Amino acid sequence: MIYIVGLGPGDQGQITPKALEALAKSDLIVGYTVYIDLIKDLLDNKEVIQTPMLQEVDRCKKAAIAVKEGKTVAIVSSGDAGIYGMASLMIEICDELGVDTEIEVVAGITAASSAAAVLGAPLTHDFAVISLSNLLTPWEDIEKRLDLSSKAGFVIVLYNPTSKKRADFLHKACEIILNNISGDTLCGYVKNIGREGQTHKTLTLRELQNEKVDMFTTIIIGNKTTKMIGAKLVTPRGYRIDG
């Protein structure tokens, strides 16, 4: 049995009961070192395999081998395991290695929804989620998605906005979006969602273009209807409010 578990944004209060149940039922917990550290106090007497960044394939293969040995395994991701997480890779590797076992994907709270909750209600209407990481997706494809989604009027959520090797990617992304929508469009971001040091900020798209953020930041770019109500960033759903 393999559980592919989304742990939510980081705070254990935002791990679902179903995810906790899957961890409790598992003999072996497999995950990226940072994510294992977030749940280490939940893993008493559990066997643990943790690997650094960029070893996702090796991590999943180790999990698959353990299942072949008769263990119940939970492989963990932050957020939701099916949204830029380990779900598809784990399923693919089980298929490739001929691992005949039950696989259950356990949903978690993804960064888009948890960041939106901190900022207010900016995702109440249609939105697109785009990762700026070109590790697995060509930058040309990312550019096209940014262009088309901003032309279509979607609120846009950006994951993985920058890194040491991609220091200018957020600037470039904003430049593309600015070709289609106003620089006064309201935006917001949250750093370290659900973890120590969580901060957030609202600003315009023009200001966002030169903002310093990191890989632990989730960005929400509003559309022409997005507005501030008090301290809350809101994209109206379109209900008619009488009175």
CORQUISUL-V428836 format. One record per residue. N is the residue number from 1. RES is the residue in one letter. SS is DSSP state (H for helix, E for strand, - for the rest). PSI is psi in whole degrees, -180 to 180 (none if undefined). D_LAST is the distance of its C-alpha to the last C-alpha in whole Angstrom. Layout:
BEGIN
[[N;RES;SS;PSI;D_LAST] [N;RES;SS;PSI;D_LAST]]
END
This chain:
BEGIN
[[1;M;-;132;56] [2;I;E;127;54] [3;Y;E;130;50] [4;I;E;108;48] [5;V;E;127;46] [6;G;E;126;43] [7;L;-;-1;43] [8;G;E;-169;39] [9;P;-;-16;39] [10;G;-;-40;41] [11;D;-;128;40] [12;Q;H;-21;42] [13;G;H;-14;38] [14;Q;H;14;37] [15;I;-;131;40] [16;T;-;153;39] [17;P;H;-36;41] [18;K;H;-38;43] [19;A;H;-42;44] [20;L;H;-39;46] [21;E;H;-41;47] [22;A;H;-41;49] [23;L;H;-41;50] [24;A;H;-34;52] [25;K;H;-14;53] [26;S;-;144;55] [27;D;-;-33;58] [28;L;E;135;58] [29;I;E;128;55] [30;V;E;134;55] [31;G;E;171;53] [32;Y;E;141;52] [33;T;H;-45;54] [34;V;H;-39;50] [35;Y;H;-35;48] [36;I;H;-40;51] [37;D;H;-33;51] [38;L;H;-25;47] [39;I;-;16;49] [40;K;H;-30;52] [41;D;H;-4;52] [42;L;H;1;51] [43;L;-;29;54] [44;D;-;132;57] [45;N;-;16;60] [46;K;-;142;58] [47;E;E;138;60] [48;V;E;135;58] [49;I;E;121;59] [50;Q;E;139;57] [51;T;E;158;57] [52;P;-;177;56] [53;M;-;150;54] [54;L;-;13;55] [55;Q;-;36;57] [56;E;H;-42;54] [57;V;H;-45;57] [58;D;H;-40;60] [59;R;H;-46;57] [60;C;H;-36;56] [61;K;H;-39;60] [62;K;H;-39;61] [63;A;H;-42;58] [64;A;H;-41;60] [65;I;H;-41;63] [66;A;H;-37;62] [67;V;H;-40;61] [68;K;H;-27;64] [69;E;-;0;66] [70;G;-;8;64] [71;K;-;151;61] [72;T;-;126;57] [73;V;E;139;56] [74;A;E;121;52] [75;I;E;128;52] [76;V;E;148;49] [77;S;E;156;46] [78;S;-;165;43] [79;G;E;-130;40] [80;D;-;131;40] [81;A;-;-18;44] [82;G;-;-1;42] [83;I;-;101;41] [84;Y;-;26;43] [85;G;-;-156;45] [86;M;-;-2;48] [87;A;H;-52;48] [88;S;H;-42;49] [89;L;H;-43;52] [90;M;H;-42;53] [91;I;H;-42;53] [92;E;H;-43;55] [93;I;H;-39;57] [94;C;H;-40;58] [95;D;H;-45;58] [96;E;H;-39;61] [97;L;H;0;63] [98;G;-;36;63] [99;V;-;109;61] [100;D;-;92;60] [101;T;-;162;58] [102;E;-;135;54] [103;I;E;126;52] [104;E;E;122;48] [105;V;E;123;46] [106;V;E;113;43] [107;A;-;149;40] [108;G;-;173;39] [109;I;-;116;36] [110;T;-;165;36] [111;A;H;-33;35] [112;A;H;-49;32] [113;S;H;-36;30] [114;S;H;-36;32] [115;A;H;-42;31] [116;A;H;-39;28] [117;A;H;-37;27] [118;V;H;-40;28] [119;L;H;-27;26] [120;G;E;-106;23] [121;A;E;60;22] [122;P;-;-7;23] [123;L;-;27;25] [124;T;-;-17;22] [125;H;-;-171;23] [126;D;-;139;26] [127;F;E;161;29] [128;A;E;145;33] [129;V;E;125;35] [130;I;E;130;38] [131;S;E;135;41] [132;L;-;3;43] [133;S;-;127;46] [134;N;-;20;49] [135;L;-;-42;51] [136;L;-;-7;51] [137;T;-;126;49] [138;P;-;141;50] [139;W;H;-32;48] [140;E;H;-38;48] [141;D;H;-39;46] [142;I;H;-44;44] [143;E;H;-45;43] [144;K;H;-41;42] [145;R;H;-40;40] [146;L;H;-44;38] [147;D;H;-51;38] [148;L;H;-39;37] [149;S;H;-34;34] [150;S;H;-34;33] [151;K;H;-35;33] [152;A;-;-8;31] [153;G;-;14;28] [154;F;-;143;29] [155;V;E;141;28] [156;I;E;129;31] [157;V;E;128;33] [158;L;E;123;36] [159;Y;E;157;39] [160;N;-;56;42] [161;P;-;-22;41] [162;T;-;164;45] [163;S;-;179;48] [164;K;-;-38;51] [165;K;-;-14;53] [166;R;-;44;49] [167;A;-;-26;48] [168;D;-;8;47] [169;F;H;-38;45] [170;L;H;-42;41] [171;H;H;-46;42] [172;K;H;-40;43] [173;A;H;-45;40] [174;C;H;-37;38] [175;E;H;-43;40] [176;I;H;-46;40] [177;I;H;-35;36] [178;L;H;-18;36] [179;N;-;-18;37] [180;N;-;-25;34] [181;I;-;165;31] [182;S;-;145;30] [183;G;-;-15;32] [184;D;-;-1;29] [185;T;-;134;27] [186;L;E;141;26] [187;C;E;171;29] [188;G;E;160;30] [189;Y;E;157;33] [190;V;E;130;34] [191;K;E;142;38] [192;N;-;52;40] [193;I;-;127;37] [194;G;-;15;37] [195;R;-;171;41] [196;E;-;135;42] [197;G;-;16;41] [198;Q;-;131;38] [199;T;E;159;36] [200;H;E;162;33] [201;K;E;144;32] [202;T;E;146;29] [203;L;E;176;30] [204;T;E;164;30] [205;L;H;-39;32] [206;R;H;-41;35] [207;E;H;-37;35] [208;L;H;-32;36] [209;Q;-;-33;38] [210;N;-;15;41] [211;E;-;145;39] [212;K;-;116;42] [213;V;-;-179;41] [214;D;-;-175;43] [215;M;-;-17;44] [216;F;-;22;42] [217;T;E;135;39] [218;T;E;129;36] [219;I;E;138;34] [220;I;E;120;31] [221;I;E;119;30] [222;G;-;-177;26] [223;N;-;-167;26] [224;K;-;-17;24] [225;T;-;-11;20] [226;T;-;137;21] [227;K;E;169;20] [228;M;E;130;20] [229;I;E;104;17] [230;G;-;-125;19] [231;A;-;9;23] [232;K;E;134;21] [233;L;E;123;22] [234;V;E;132;20] [235;T;-;109;20] [236;P;-;145;17] [237;R;-;-25;18] [238;G;-;8;15] [239;Y;-;143;13] [240;R;-;122;10] [241;I;-;111;7] [242;D;-;146;4] [243;G;-;none;0]]
END
